[in-house]
Structures are given as C-alpha cells and as structure tokens.
Amino acid sequence: MDNLTFEAHFKKKGFDSQRRYPNEQAIQFLALHYFPLSRQKRKKTKVLELGCGSGANLWMIAKEGFDTYGMDIAPASIDLCKRMLAHYGVKAKLNVGNIKELDFRSGFFDAIVDVMTVEHTDLAGHRQTYAEVFRCLKRGGRFFSWHLGTQSTSFIHGHGTKLDRCTIDNIKNPSAPFPNNGITCFITAPLAKKMLRQAGFIDIGIERVTRTYKQMTQKAECFAISARKP
C-alpha cells in the first residue's frame, strides 16, 4: 500500500507543497551524533533521507558536509529537490524509490532520517520499512523518525476511514492539521518501540512534542524517535 498523493501535490504546488527549511528535531539528532565529526570524516559519513520531498531537510544535510542521499516515491519531488540543492550550492545522490524496498546494499549508511514519511504507510508498511532501514544501516548506525501520534486531532477528528488500528486512508477534515495527504498512520510510543525492537534496533529513544493550532483548539502529537543498530 503506497501513498502517491504527494506526486500530485508536487506537480500542482511545487515548492509550496512543503516547508522549505529543515525539521528542528532532525537537526538536533544530527547535531548530537554527527556534528562533532570533523569535516573530513563527515565526507565519509553516509546519510539517507527517506522521502526527501522538495529537499527542505536534504539541503541542510548536504550543507553540513555529509555524503548525502535522498529518495522519494514521487518523481516530481526529485526534480524539485535538485533545484533546491542547486539553490544552496550543494549536491546529493537522488533516486526514485519505495521506502519498503530500499535500493541500497546492506550496511551502506551511517544514518537514515525520516521526517513524516514512514507515517504515510500502514502498520504493515512500517514493519517492512523498519526492517529495510535496519538492513541498510552499518553496525552502530542510527535511525531518526519524526512521526505523528494517536493523540493528534487529525486522528481523533480526521474523518478518515481506518485501514488498521492506527492508520486512516486520509485526513478528510479540512480544518484539521495536515489534511488531504493520503494514507496517514498515527502511532503510540510503546508501539513504535515494539516495532523497532522487532526489527532489531536497540537504544530506542522517544520524545513527545505537542504543537497546537487555531488558538490551541487543535493538537498535533509528534514523536522524535531515535534508534541504533547494534
């Protein structure tokens, strides 16, 4: 089950379909584990972003001097991402692909980053993706994910049809945060830990960030998730 909604968004809205600046929690993750590296070591540190979109996170990763890779299921996003990278004078290796079947050899990456991409698969898709991320990471490699939680208004009052206990076919309520992005999964911290452990990860850390909208009448529960391959 794949979410191709963003292909239409990218074609219709271009750069306006997404933010243009990197996710703060992704920066914090990279800063904690990889910014202490010298510029020379960063050049040899391979970082992949799943669902790179129009490049809002990827340009930062490349700007920081890492060996940067980006992939997205939407071909239109790759074209936008190339333009974004060129704007900042940086480069990354880009390809169209499915996060559930990563087209990279095992043990290739030092870090893999996800900002609201894995959440656009159902629970079965999460398990497939986590297994692929684990496969593609080096020993000691780290995974970061920024993911919506079940306490979000968009799940409770999103008016979507449930595909499984955590996934709806679409946030159909236009007044809720993140509407009309197709399949969207909302997890809990215990469930995220369980699925990551099943994939083989250790050192799983989860922090909750709550954001409110419309005079605090709506809420987005987000999890900053990190894990390590032993």
Secondary structure, DSSP 8 states (H G I E B T S, - for coil): ----HHHHHHHHHGGGGS-SS--HHHHHHHHHHTTTS-HHHHTT-EEEEET-TTSTTHHHHHHTT-EEEEEES-HHHHHHHHHHHHHTT---EEEE-BTTB--S-TT-EEEEEEESSGGGS-HHHHHHHHHHHHHHEEEEEEEEEEEEBTTSHHHHS----BSSSSEES----TTSSSTT-SSEE-B-HHHHHHHHHHHT-EEEEEEEEEEEETTTTEEEEEEEEEEE--
